[in-house]
């Protein structure tokens, strides 16, 4: 069970956006949607997780408070660690609890998501 005191990390959620550069070309980039407190826990244990770790990919469970903005998160978004922007998480799945209190995200770090 997650409690407010467990949210010790600060994460920046970004959504991919595309814009016309005025010359008919589409240019992609990232736009920050919000920054929240979170709990980031590395996953360890089963064979699939061990295989990912051997490939240089670390899976994480990320927990944030439920909000209307956070319900829009999907696998096309990415997460930056606000204290270390070189640490980028790629979202692989999102789950919402029945009481609309927490959102649990599965994410990986160690692979590029440009």
C-alpha positions as CSV (number, residue, x, y, z in Angstrom):
1,X,0.0,0.0,0.0
2,X,1.4,3.3,-1.0
3,X,1.2,6.3,1.3
4,X,1.9,10.0,0.7
5,X,5.3,9.8,2.6
6,X,6.5,7.1,0.1
7,X,6.4,9.6,-2.8
8,X,10.1,10.7,-2.5
9,X,10.9,11.1,-6.2
10,X,10.0,14.0,-8.5
11,X,9.1,13.1,-12.1
12,X,8.4,15.2,-15.2
13,X,5.8,13.7,-17.6
14,X,6.2,14.6,-21.2
15,X,4.0,14.0,-24.2
16,X,5.2,13.7,-27.8
17,X,4.1,16.6,-30.0
18,X,4.5,17.3,-33.7
19,X,4.5,20.7,-35.2
20,X,4.7,22.1,-38.8
21,X,8.0,24.0,-39.3
22,X,6.4,26.3,-41.8
23,X,8.0,24.6,-44.8
24,X,5.8,21.6,-45.0
25,X,8.0,19.5,-42.7
26,X,6.7,17.9,-39.5
27,X,9.0,18.3,-36.5
28,X,8.6,16.2,-33.4
29,X,9.5,17.0,-29.9
30,X,8.5,16.6,-26.2
31,X,6.2,18.9,-24.3
32,X,6.1,18.8,-20.5
33,X,2.5,18.1,-19.2
34,X,3.1,18.1,-15.5
35,X,5.6,17.4,-12.7
36,X,4.6,15.2,-9.7
37,X,5.9,13.5,-6.6
38,X,6.2,9.7,-7.2
39,X,7.5,6.5,-5.8
40,X,10.0,4.8,-8.2
41,X,10.8,1.1,-7.4
42,X,13.1,-1.1,-9.4
43,X,11.6,-4.5,-10.3
44,X,13.6,-7.6,-9.7
45,X,12.9,-11.3,-9.6
46,X,11.2,-13.2,-12.4
47,X,12.9,-14.5,-15.5
48,X,11.6,-11.8,-17.8
49,X,12.9,-9.0,-15.5
50,X,16.3,-10.8,-15.3
51,X,16.5,-11.0,-19.1
52,X,15.8,-7.3,-19.5
53,X,18.4,-6.4,-16.9
54,X,21.0,-8.5,-18.8
55,X,20.2,-6.5,-21.9
56,X,20.9,-3.3,-20.0
57,X,17.2,-2.4,-19.5
58,X,16.0,-1.9,-15.9
59,X,12.2,-2.2,-15.4
60,X,10.5,0.0,-12.7
61,X,7.2,0.3,-11.0
62,X,6.2,3.9,-10.7
63,X,3.3,5.1,-8.4
64,X,1.8,8.6,-8.6
65,X,-1.4,10.1,-7.3
66,X,-4.5,9.9,-9.4
67,X,-5.5,13.1,-11.2
68,X,-7.5,13.9,-14.3
69,X,-4.3,14.9,-16.1
70,X,-2.5,11.7,-15.1
71,X,-5.3,9.6,-16.6
72,X,-4.2,10.8,-20.0
73,X,-0.8,9.0,-19.7
74,X,-0.2,6.3,-22.2
75,X,2.8,4.4,-23.6
76,X,3.6,7.2,-26.1
77,X,4.6,9.5,-23.2
78,X,8.0,9.5,-21.4
79,X,9.1,10.4,-17.9
80,X,12.2,12.4,-16.8
81,X,13.7,12.3,-13.3
82,X,13.4,16.0,-12.3
83,X,16.6,15.6,-10.2
84,X,18.6,13.9,-13.0
85,X,17.1,14.7,-16.5
86,X,19.5,12.2,-18.1
87,X,17.4,9.5,-16.4
88,X,14.6,8.8,-18.8
89,X,11.8,6.2,-18.3
90,X,9.8,4.8,-21.2
91,X,6.2,3.8,-20.1
92,X,5.2,0.3,-21.0
93,X,1.9,0.0,-19.1
94,X,-0.5,2.0,-16.9
95,X,-3.0,0.7,-14.3
96,X,-5.5,2.6,-12.2
97,X,-6.9,1.5,-8.8
98,X,-10.6,1.1,-8.2
99,X,-10.8,4.0,-5.7
100,X,-9.1,6.5,-8.1
101,X,-6.3,7.2,-5.6
102,X,-3.2,5.9,-7.3
103,X,-1.9,5.2,-10.8
104,X,0.7,2.5,-11.2
105,X,3.0,2.7,-14.2
106,X,5.4,0.1,-15.5
107,X,8.4,1.7,-17.2
108,X,11.9,0.9,-18.4
109,X,15.1,2.8,-18.2
110,X,18.2,2.1,-20.2
111,X,16.8,2.3,-23.7
112,X,16.4,5.4,-25.9
113,X,13.0,6.9,-26.6
114,X,13.8,9.9,-28.9
